[in-house]
Amino acid sequence: MRKHQLLFISLIILLSVVAFASCSRNQTEADAPTLVSESVDTPITITGYTDFGKGDPYFLKKGDKIAVITPSAIPDEKKIDDTMNGLKDWGYVPVKGKYVSVEERTMENCIEDLKWALGDPELKAVFCVRGGYAASEVMDVFPLAEIKRANKPIIGYSDITTYLSAWTMADLVSIHAPMSGSFDQVSEDSANAVEKSLRGEIPAYRCQGSKYDVQGSAEGMLIGGNLATLTGVLNTVYDCTKTDKPYILFLEETEEDYEHIHRFLTILKHRGVLDKAEGIIFGEWVDFPEYCETYNGNSRGGEFKSVADMISREFLSDWDKPVAFGFPAGHGDVNYPLLMGAEMKLNVGEDSFTMEWVAGH
């Protein structure tokens, strides 16, 4: 009997240990910060196209050669292959940079690839495979005159905002769009819109509005891109916010804490970038840590419900120019193209906003 009792007690202890371990594991998993998408599922309609490419050799035609480079982080081989195949399917001839696939490449290698992409007259555009970090270091050695002389569009977003800004200051347009290495992660509609944009056919949009929008109309040159990257180029020769032209500011971000978002926007505010804008378009704000969702470090001590809530209350409380929240461009699954450096019209209404382009500017 005693032997059976000991076995029964041992079994109870074993089951208790297993149950405790399971509960501890579940509790740990529940307590761990998870990434919560703040991507806005915004209904969007393409209302038409403005043809910038009509009679303009700056944009592409079928059969053109496109330089494929990766000036920031190194992509895996599959993304490179997908890029090459995707551009071929669109009717172009992609040409890989010498150091795209080199894992131990140096900054000098990245600079050499960009020099090649800009300098070879047979290459009609520069397509970036992915973003990451280091674009600003590469761009550091390129004078605006060299970019202007190359006279070809560059396509990308995120860290590539550095280049988009430089192109704007060189009086060239560029395309804020999914990088070719991320085509498998974006919607078919937005990828198709990118294909048309390469030819200079830029979509006009109508989007569902947000309760944080500020109604009004504005016209100006579209500038901006990734918030952190744009903040990093302020006061450089590539700083698009130094333009003398009226501008509409576009901003998007991913995986930054609320404190960082607040800091970046405060810098833009103190630099006069926000006040100088004729209007602001906020893109998608994706994958913010859950523990920051109720960040309450603002000057008034309240809690924010979302990034949009924080921006609206902290930076736009007395704003009287048009502001649109939730345009589907950035790091989300829906990433529609924008023509940076081009003249556009923004109209923000009660329940929707529209974005149209002004050709010939």
N, C-alpha and C positions, 0 to 999 in steps of 0.2 A: 504493500500500500504506500509506504514511504517513497519507494522508488517511483511509483506512478505520480505521486504528488510533486516530487522534484521535477519530473519531466513536464508536468502540466504548468508548474511555476516558470520553468525555463522557457516554455513555449509562449506564455503570456508576456514575459520580459522581452523576448525576441520580437513579438508582434508590436509591442509598445515602442521599441527602438525604431522599427521600420516605419511605423505610423508617424513618430516624431520627426524622423528624417524627411519623410515625404512632406509633412506640414512645413518644416523649416525651409525645404527647397521651394515649395509653392509660395511661401511668404516672401522668400528672397526674390523670387522671380516677380512677384507682384510689386515689391517695393522698388525694384530696379527701374531707373528711368528708361522709358521706352520712347522711341521717336514717334511723334504724333504729327501727321500731315496737317498743315494749315493751308494746303492747296485748296483753292476755291473752285468748286465744280461749276464753272460759269458757262451757261448756254451762250454760244457764240454763232453768229451768222456772217458768212462772207457775202457782202452786199454788192461786190463788183471788184474790178481790178483797174488800177491805174497803170498804164503802159509806159514806164520810163525807158524801156529798151527799144522802143520804136525809132529806128534810125540812129541809135546810139551804140557804138561799138564797145562801150564800157561794159555792157552786159553780155551774156554768153549766147552762143548759138550751138546747135548740135554739132558734134565733132570737135569742139574746142578742147584743148588740153588744160587740165586743172592740176595745180600743184597740191599734193596732199602732205601736210606737215603736222607735227605735234610739238609746238613750242613750250608746252607746259609739262604735265605729267605724261609718263610713258604708257601708252595703251597696250592691251594684250593683242596678240596676233589676230584673234577672231575679229576684233573691232576694226583692225586695219583691213582685213580681207573683206569685211562687210562694207566698209567704205569704198574700196576699189570696185566691188561688184555693184554696189548701189549706184555709183556715178556712171558706171558702164551701162547699167540698165536705163539710165536717163539719157543715154546717147552721147556721153562725154568720154574723153580719154584721160583717165586719172594717171598721174605720174608721181610715184612715191619719192619723198625726200630721202637723201642718202642715209640719214640717221634716225628715221622714224622708228625703226625696229631695234635700234641698238640700246641694250639695257644699261651699259656703262658709259653712255654718252656724256659729254661735258657741255657746259654752257656755250663754249665756242662751237660745238657741233650744232646746237640749236640755232645759233646765230648764222652759221654757214648755210643751213637749210633755208632760213628765211631770206637770206641774201640771194640764194639761188632762185627761190620762188618769185621774188620781186624783180630780179635782174634778167631772167630769161624771157625774151619777148614772145616766145612761142607759148608760154604759160599765160592763160587769160584770166585766171582767178586763183585765190589761195584758200584752200579748204582745210580747216583745222579738225583733227580727229577727236580731240578731247581737250578739256581745260585742266584745272588743277592748281599749279602754282609755278611761278618763274617767268611768266610772260613779260612782266615789267623789266626784269633783268635783261632779257633778250632785246626788248624794244629800246633799251637805253642807248644802244650804239647806232640807231637808225635816225638820221635827221629827217625832218618833215619833207625836205626837198627831195630826198630819195624816194619816199613813199609817193609823193606827188608825181614824180617822174615815172614811176612804175605804172601808175594809172590803171589799176586793176582792183576789183572788189575782193574783200576778205570776208569769210563766213565763219561765225562761231558765237559763243556767249560765255558766261561765267568769267573765268580768268582772262578770256580773250577780249573782255571789255577794255583792257588796256589798248589793244590794237584798234578796236572800234573807235575809241576816243581819239587815238592818233590819226586815224583816217579822217575823222571829222575836222580836226585841226589842219589837215592837209587839203581841205576843201574837196574831199572825196566821200561818196556814200559807201556804207558797208552794210552787211546783212546780219542782224541779230537773229540767230536761228539755231535749231538743234544741230549740234556738230555731227558729222557723218558717222562717228563712232557710237552715237546714241540713237540712231534711227530705229533700232529695234525696240526702243523704250518709249517712243512717242506715238501719238495717234496717227493713223493713216492720213487723215485730213490735213494735219499740220505738216506732215512730210511732203504731201502733194503740193501744199502751198509754198514750201521751200523750193521745190522743183521749178515752179512758175516764177518765183522770185529771182532765181538765177538768170532767167531770161529778161528780167526787168518788169515782170508783171506782178505788181505789189498789191496784195489784197486790202480792200477796205472792210472794216468790221463794224458790226453792231453787237454789243454785249449786254447781258443783264446787269442792272445796276446793283449797288450796295447801299445799305443804310448809312454808310460812312461817306458816301460820295458828296461832293460839293457841286451844285449845279452851275452851269455857265458855259461859255464858248471861248475858245482860244485858238490862235494860229501861231506856229513857230516851227523852228527846226527841231527835230527829235534828237535828243542826246541821252546818254546814260548807259544803263546796263546793270551789272551786278553792284550792289551797294558797297560792299567791302572793297572790291577792286577799284571802283570809281573813287572812293575816298583815298585810296593809295596813290592815285595819280594827280591829286590836287596840287596845284602850284608847280607842276612840271610843264615842259613844252607840249606835252600830249594831253593836257587838261582841257577837255572839251567844254567845261563850264566857263572857261575864260573867253569864249566866243563873244563877239560884239553883236551877234544876231539874236533876235528874240528866240527863245527856245521853250520847248515842252520837255520836261524831265521824265524819263522812265526809270524805274528802280525795281529790282527783284533781289531775293536773297534765299539762302538755304542753310540750315544747320548752324545758325548763329544764335547765341543766347540773347535774350531780350536786352540785357545790359549792353551787349556789343551793338545791337541794332540802335539802341538809344544813343550810344556814344557816336556811332557813325553819322546818324542824322543830326546830332548836335553839332558835329564838325561842319556838316553841310550848311546848317542854319547860321553858324557863326561866320562862315565864309561868304554868306549872302547868296548861296546857291539856290536855296529854296525860295527866298523872296524875289530873286531875279527871274525865276521861272514864270512863264505865262500860264502854265498849267502843269499838273503832275499826273502821271499814270503809274499806278502801282501794279506790278505783275504778281506772280505767285510767290508765296512765302512758305517754303516746304521744309518738312522734317525738323521741327523745333523740339528740343527736349521737353518732356512733360513737366519736369520740375520747374520750368520757367513759365508755365502757362499762367500762373498767378503772381508773376514778378511784381512786387509792390514797392520797388525802390524809387518810384517817381517822386517829384518834389511835393506833390499834394497828398501823398500817403494813401491814395486809393489803390484798388486792384484793377488790373487790366483783364479783359475777357479774351483778347486776341491781339495779334500784332497790329491789325487794323485799328483796333480800339486804342491801343497805346499811341500809334502814330496820330490818329485823329485828335485825341485829347491833349497830347503833349506838344504837338507841332503844328496843328491846323485848327486850333480852337477859335482863332479869329481870322481864319483864311477866307478871302473873298474872291478867289480865282478858282476855275474848275479843277476838280480832283476826281479821278476815277480809280476805284479799287477793284482788283481781281481780274485784270486782263490776263488771259491764259498764255503767258510767256515766262520762261525761266526754267527752273529745275523740275517741273512737274511732268506728268505723262502727256499733257497737251501743251505744245510749245509752238505757237504761231510766229511766223517771221515778221520782223520789223525792219524798215529801211532807215538806219541811223544816218543822221546828217541830211535827211530830206525834209522838205517843208510839209507840214501836216496840219489838219484841222481836228480839234477835239471838241465835241459837243456832249455835255453831260446833262441829261434830263432827269425827270423824277424817278423813272424806273429803268433806265437804260442809258448807255453812252455809245457814241459812234466815233470812229477814227477814219479819216479820209486823207488822201495824199494830194498834194498840189504839184503836178508835173511842171517841169520847166524851171524849177528853182534849185 
